[in-house]
Each structure stands twice: as structure tokens, then as C-alpha cells.
Amino acid sequence: MPAPEPECPDSATYTVTFRAVWNASSHGDQPPFPTGAHFSRVVGAAHAPGVSFWSSGGIATPGIESMAETGSVSSLCREIDEEAGRGGSTTCVRGSQSSFPSPGSVSLSFEATDERPLVTLVSMIAPSPDWFVGVSGMPLMEDGCWQERIEVALVGYDSGTDSGATFTARNADVTPHEPIGLIQELPADVREEPFAELTLSLVEEPG
């Protein structure tokens, strides 16, 4: 008889590598490419299928607005930790670096469970009015078990909270907020060019 397949564990640890690739060549000069291109601290959580911290077409929460406009993650982490208190997510996962240049990279890790098998991660494109990159509710399991490796190209999103049209535009709040979507101020031919690349690798537990 063939040996039974091993059961999938009820939790998994992932290492995340966030590789910033945004540069003057990749995103052209309209709007003018800024000096000091960088990203803010990477932040997020593993969570249940019924939980969402942001979505394309949705309206930004105060935490997403603050992250996308200033790079501050304290408000978003409060939102995540409130959800964690209800059992819908892990507590807030923060990258160790408050900012890092592009090109450049940063790593972090987090734990997911079979009750919280999705991940949301975000980081501000900086400088910018309210632009960011991220994944929202990305599945970590496939066919009932944890994926060993996940690679995602991260395009830029506009949080819909500031109407600035260039990377260094002055503050111009939008009231009421508009839906989150791709950055329309970028030329059409670069709108879906990745600002960063995300790799999630399953950490094998010692057997």
C-alpha cells in the first residue's frame, strides 16, 4: 500500500522578501521621477477570509490613508490589532526598517494558521501624495495545504485620499475619499509596471 500523504500542519511560518525595483528607468519621467525614492516600513497581518484591511475599489480606512500619505503605520497597526482582539487576524506584523531605498530590499516573517490563511501587506511609495503597494487577502494555502513559495509583482495604488498628480505634489486632501485604484497619473504604458516584488517562502519546521 502506498504511504499516506502527510497531513498539512495547522500553522505555517513565512519569510517575506520585499524587493524594491522602482527607478527612473522603470517608471520614466512623467510625472518627474523624484530624488530619494524609497518605501516606508512594510506592515500587515495574516487574517481570516472574512477580514479585509484594504481592497482595490474600496475606500481607504484612516490607517491606510495615514500609511499611504505619510508612511506612518501606527494607525493601521491599531486597526489590525483591534481585529486581532476579535480573533480575525494576527497582531500587526512590522518590518524592522522604518524606510529603505529603491532599489533595495527588506525581509520579515510572520505566522499564519488554517483559520487565518490570508495575508495583507502594504508599504508607502515615497515620496508620493498617497500612493502605495501591497497585497490584500492573498491566499497562502492551495489545495488545502501551505504553498512553499509565492511570488508577486506589486503595482502602484492610489489610496484616493489626496489629489496630488506628481510624486512631490503638495498636500491636497480629497473629501469624500475616492476608491482605491491604480495610479492614473502614471502613463498608461507604465501604470502596471511593478514598483516592487514580493517573495514569500515557507519556513520548513524541523521534523
C-alpha positions in Angstrom: 0.0 0.0 0.0 1.3 3.5 -0.7 2.3 5.5 2.3 -0.4 8.0 3.4 0.4 11.6 2.5 1.4 13.7 5.5 -1.3 15.9 6.9 -0.9 19.6 6.4 0.1 21.4 9.6 -2.5 23.8 11.1 0.0 26.7 11.1 2.9 27.9 9.0 5.7 30.5 9.2 6.7 32.5 6.1 9.7 34.6 5.4 8.9 37.7 3.3 11.4 39.4 1.0 10.3 42.7 -0.3 12.5 43.8 -3.2 12.1 47.4 -4.3 12.7 47.8 -8.1 11.1 51.3 -8.7 13.7 53.5 -10.5 13.8 56.2 -13.1 14.2 53.7 -16.0 11.2 51.6 -14.9 8.8 54.5 -14.4 10.0 57.2 -16.8 10.0 60.9 -16.2 6.2 61.7 -16.3 5.5 62.6 -13.6 9.1 63.6 -12.9 11.0 60.9 -11.0 11.8 62.1 -7.5 15.2 62.1 -5.7 15.4 59.8 -2.7 13.0 57.2 -4.0 12.2 54.8 -1.1 9.5 52.8 0.6 8.1 53.0 4.1 8.0 50.2 6.7 6.3 47.1 5.4 3.3 46.3 7.6 0.4 43.8 7.6 -1.1 40.6 9.1 -2.3 37.2 8.4 -6.1 37.0 8.7 -9.4 35.2 8.2 -11.2 35.1 4.8 -14.0 37.4 6.2 -11.5 40.2 7.1 -10.2 43.0 4.8 -7.9 45.9 5.6 -8.0 47.4 2.1 -9.2 46.4 -1.4 -9.0 47.8 -4.9 -12.2 49.7 -5.4 -12.8 50.1 -1.7 -12.5 53.2 0.4 -9.3 53.7 2.5 -9.5 53.4 6.2 -7.8 56.0 8.4 -4.9 53.5 8.8 -4.4 53.0 5.1 -4.7 56.8 4.5 -2.0 57.5 7.1 0.3 54.8 5.7 -0.2 55.9 2.1 0.2 59.6 2.7 2.9 59.7 5.4 4.4 56.2 5.8 3.2 56.1 9.4 1.9 52.6 10.4 0.7 53.3 13.9 -3.0 53.9 12.9 -3.1 50.9 10.6 -1.5 48.7 13.2 -4.2 49.8 15.7 -6.8 48.7 13.2 -5.1 45.3 12.7 -4.6 44.8 16.5 -8.3 45.6 17.1 -9.2 42.9 14.6 -6.7 40.5 16.3 -8.6 41.2 19.5 -11.7 39.9 17.8 -9.8 36.8 16.6 -9.9 37.7 12.9 -6.2 38.3 12.4 -2.8 38.1 13.9 -1.4 41.1 15.6 0.3 43.7 13.4 3.5 42.5 11.6 6.0 45.2 11.1 9.3 45.2 9.1 12.3 46.2 11.1 13.3 49.1 8.8 11.2 52.3 9.0 12.2 53.0 5.4 14.5 51.7 2.7 15.7 52.9 -0.7 14.6 51.8 -4.1 16.3 49.7 -5.5 16.8 47.8 -2.2 15.2 45.1 -0.2 13.9 44.2 3.3 12.9 40.9 5.0 10.4 40.0 7.7 8.5 36.9 8.9 5.0 36.1 10.1 2.9 33.1 11.2 -0.4 32.1 9.6 -2.9 29.5 10.8 -5.6 27.5 9.0 -8.1 29.9 10.5 -6.1 32.9 9.2 -4.7 31.7 5.9 -4.7 35.0 4.0 -2.1 37.8 4.2 -2.3 41.5 3.7 0.9 43.6 3.4 1.4 47.3 2.4 4.2 49.9 2.1 4.1 53.6 1.0 5.7 54.6 -2.3 7.8 57.6 -1.1 7.8 60.4 -1.8 4.2 60.5 -3.2 0.9 62.1 -2.4 -1.0 58.9 -1.3 0.5 56.0 -3.4 1.4 52.6 -2.1 2.0 49.0 -3.0 0.7 45.8 -1.4 -1.4 42.6 -1.4 -4.8 42.3 0.1 -6.2 39.0 1.3 -3.7 36.9 -0.7 -4.2 33.1 -0.1 -1.3 31.2 1.4 -2.9 27.8 1.0 -3.5 25.8 -2.2 -5.4 22.5 -2.4 -5.7 22.5 1.4 -2.0 23.0 2.2 0.5 25.8 2.6 2.2 27.0 -0.6 6.0 26.6 -0.4 6.8 29.8 -2.4 4.7 32.7 -3.6 6.0 35.5 -5.9 4.0 38.6 -6.6 4.8 41.8 -8.7 3.5 44.8 -6.8 2.0 47.6 -9.0 1.3 51.0 -7.5 -2.1 52.0 -6.0 -3.6 55.4 -5.3 -5.4 55.4 -1.9 -7.9 58.0 -3.1 -7.3 60.4 -0.2 -5.1 63.0 -1.9 -5.4 64.5 -5.4 -1.7 65.2 -6.0 -0.6 64.4 -9.5 3.2 64.1 -9.0 5.5 62.3 -6.6 6.3 65.5 -4.7 3.0 67.3 -5.0 1.8 69.4 -2.1 -0.9 68.0 0.2 -4.4 68.2 -1.4 -6.9 66.2 0.6 -9.8 64.6 -1.2 -13.2 64.7 0.5 -15.0 62.4 0.3 -12.4 59.8 -0.4 -12.3 58.2 -3.8 -12.0 54.4 -4.3 -8.5 52.8 -4.2 -7.2 52.1 -7.7 -4.2 52.1 -10.0 -2.3 55.3 -10.2 -3.9 57.2 -13.0 -1.3 59.9 -13.0 1.3 57.5 -14.4 1.4 57.0 -18.2 -0.7 54.1 -19.3 2.4 52.1 -20.6 4.0 52.1 -17.1 0.8 52.0 -14.9 1.1 48.3 -14.4 4.9 48.2 -14.2 5.9 46.7 -10.7 7.3 49.1 -8.1 8.4 46.1 -6.1 8.5 42.3 -6.0 7.3 40.2 -3.1 8.5 36.7 -2.4 7.0 34.6 0.4 8.9 31.4 1.4 7.5 28.7 3.7 9.9 28.0 6.6 10.2 24.3 7.0 9.7 23.1 10.6 12.3 20.6 11.8 10.9 17.1 11.6 
